[in-house]
Structure formats: structure tokens, C-alpha cells
Amino acid sequence: MASIFTRIIQGEIPCHKITQDDRFFAFLDIMPLAPGHTLVVPKQETDYLFNLDAETYQGLWLFAKKISTAVEAAVPCMRIGVAVIGLEVPHAHIHLVPLNKMDDINFMRPKMNPSQEELRAIADKIRANLGV
């Protein structure tokens, strides 16, 4: 059965897409730790990040770097934090989380519950900063 991320990539489940290319996909987390919290995933469904082949693994990180630059330009923050946990969805993914303090990337704290309009607005801001 396809993972929820594969279903998002295939358009079966709506998302606030930031961008994609032929191998990777970036979209907003709908229950973010901070505004602009973005997920970056390979389109190839692989459960564990370190099971990706070297080319896909390296490409994913380069794609995430491009997205992080756009997130940082769109969301006031000190920097973009990176987390790879991989237990909640069986599809390799990278969390990009805008940070102003260490606790901003604490996955044990309650998640935000932004409206669709708030998510749409932040996605628009991030997309506007791609290529910065």
C-alpha cells in the first residue's frame, strides 16, 4: 500500500506544495512545529533514509538546501533546523523547521493547527522565494 506521502505526491491527497522536480517533492507540514515547517521527500518510496541509493540521497539533501533557503527568506527566523526521524510515516523525509530557539524543533511539544488559508499564504511566500 502506498504511503501517505506517495499519495500526496500522486495528487490523491491535497497538500500545500512548495515545489517538485522529477525526483523530489516539498510540501508544508499540515501540523507544523512552526510556520513554514516543510517536508522534503524523494518521490521514490523508501521507508528509511539511509536505504536510498547514494545519488538519490545526495540529491535529496541538495533539493532540501534549495527549499531551506526559500523557507528562511519567507519566514522570519534565526535559521532552519533539520530533523530526520522517520518513524511516523514509512517514507524517507526531511523536516525543515524555522528556528528562533532550540525548543522550536522539539517534536514532543504540541503541534500548531493552522487554517488552510494560513498554510496557503505561507506556501505562497516560500514559493515566491525559490531561487533566492
N, C-alpha and C positions, 0 to 999 in steps of 0.2 A: 504494500500500500504506500502511496506517495506521502512524503512528509508534508506538513502544513506549509513549509517554505516552498517546496516544489509546487504545491497547489497555488500559492501566491504567484510564483514565477510564471506559471501557465495561465494565470488570469482567472482561475476558478474561485479565488478568494480575493476580494478587493484589498488594496493597500495604498499607502501614500508613497508611491515610487519616487525615488530620487533620480536614479538613472540605471542603465544597464548597458552591457556590451554583449558580445557573443558568448562570453564565459561566466560573467559575474552580474550580480543584481544587488542594488542597495535600496532599502526602504526604511521608513520610520517604524520604530517600535511603538505599538499602539498603547502599551502600558509602560511608558518610559520612566527612567530614573530621573531624568532632567529633560527639559525641552531640547529637541534636536537629537535625542538618543536614536541612533541609526544602526541598523543591522546590515552587514555586508556578507553575502553568501555566494558560494560557487553555484552555478546552475546545475552542475554535476552533483547529484545527490550522493553524498558520502557522510556517514554518521560522524566520523572522528576526524578532526582537522589534520592530524598527523598521518592519516591514511591517504591523504591527497598525494598525487604524484608531484614531484619536485616543481615542474613547470606550473602546474595549477596552484600549488601552494605559494610560490613566489609571486605569481600573477595576482592572486587574491590580496596579498599584502600591498602590492603596488596600487591596485584598484582602491583598497581601503585608504591608502595615503591620499589619493586624489579626493576621495569623499571627505576625509577628515579636514582637509584644507577648506573645502566649501562649507562644512558644518561650522568650523571655527570662525569663518568670515561672517556667517549668518547669525550666530548665537553668541552673545557676549559671554566670554569665559576666559579663564586663565590658560587652559589647554584642553586637548581632547584626550580623555582616558581611553584605554583599550582593555577589553576583557574577552577572554575566550574561556567559556565554561563548558558548554556543550552537553549538559545533562538534561535540559528542559525540552529540547527538540532534537531528534536524531538526524540532524543535517548540519554539517560544519558551518559555523558562522562566527563573525567577529562583531562585538558590541563596540560602537564608538559613542562615548558619553562625554558631553561637555562638562568640564570640571571647574569649580571655583574653590572647592575644599575637598579633602580626602573622602569625606562621607558621601559625596555625590555619586560615588561608584560602589556604594555598599548595597549589594543585591538583597540584603536582609531587611532593608527598610521598606516601608510601603511605597508602591509604585504610584505614579501620577495617573490620572484618568482624564486626559484632555478631550475636548469635544472634537468632532470631525472637522469643524471649521478651524480650530486651533491647529490641528495636525496639518490640514491643507495649507494654512498660512506659513507654517514653519517649513514645510516641504518646498513651497514656492520660493522662500528666501534661500534655502540651501541650493536648489536648482539654479537660481539666479547667480550664485557664486561659483558654480562649476567652471573650472578653467581659470580661476583667480590665481 
